[in-house]
Amino acid sequence: MKRIACIVACLFTVLTMAAQTKVTWSVKVGLGMSTWMGKDAGDSSPLFNQKVGVGIDVPLSGLVSFQTGLNWVSKGASMDADFAGTNVNMHVNQNYFEMPLLAAFHVGTASNFDMVFTAGPYLAYGVSGKRDMDIDDLTVSYNTFGDSKIGEEVIPGLRRFDAGLMAGVALDFSRWTVGLDGEFGLCKLASYSKTRNLAFFFTAAYKF
């Protein structure tokens, strides 16, 4: 409940600010790579993933603005793991609804665009995903965020809530913005593991 109240309070703040100044709306698409980091990440390998979403930019001054929105983001990793004494290859896909809460710093250039540097936290909630386990020539799929049972083996799902830090740099034109975002998870993906999310996306956004 505290997390939900915090999100509602943030949205209320944004709407209040939007009523007092001109807001720029945008739609964004991104392609990039995600993996896991942390003590238990082991030999995890990156996966190609994507994100799409809508965003708003609320000017606070001539150089600073507040950016937020709602994104659908796919993350995950690939790795080799031991299952019942057998070495298997596992692909984990994690799909989130994600809300960034970013401070944006706009630096004008001699050309017809601005450099925009963003930094701040993000909040995310896992909504879907699959874990694919390749055992020899057999592939077994099960839910990423729900507990699954294979024979007598119970495989717990990952935590749905995630939060972390986001930073990026972009070229801001009159109608388009192109840039690079980095997302660094601060929450453990599971109670039994210290792995966290790590992702980078090349993005393009169209502004209204």
C-alpha positions, 0 to 999 in steps of 0.5 A: 500500500505504501508503494501504491500511495507513493506512485499516486502521490507522484502522479498527482504532483505531475498533474498539478504541475502540468496544469500550471505549465506547458507539457510536451507529450511523446511516444517512445520505442526502444531496442537494446540489451538486458542482463542480470548483475550482482553476486549471484548473476554468475555467467548470465548473458544478455538478451535483446529486448525492447520497450515502448511507452508514452512520456511527458516532459514538464518544464521547471525552468529554462534548463531543467524539466521533470520527465515521467510516463509509463513504459512497457519494458522487457528485460531478462537474461540467459544463463547455464544452470544446474537442474536436478543434477543436469546442466541446462540452458535457461532464457528468462523473460521479464515484462514490466510496466515501468514509471520513470521519475527523472530530472532532465537537464537541457543544454543548447548547442549551436546546431538545431537541437539540444543535448538532454541529460536525464537521471533519477529513479524508476518504479516497475511491476512485473506483469508477464514473462516466461522462463524457457529451460532447454534440457538436451532436445527438450524445452520446458516453459513456465511462468517468470513471476509465478511458482511452478512445479516440475515433478517434485521440484518447485521453482519459485517465481521472481519478485514482481516489484522492481525499482532502480536508477535510470540515466540517459543522454539524448539529442532533442530536435523539434519533433524527435528525440533520439538517445541512450538509456541505462537502467540499473536495478536496486531490488533483488529479483528473488529472496534467494538470490542477489541478482538485479536487473541491468539494461540499456536501450537505444530510443526514439521518441516523437513529440506532440 
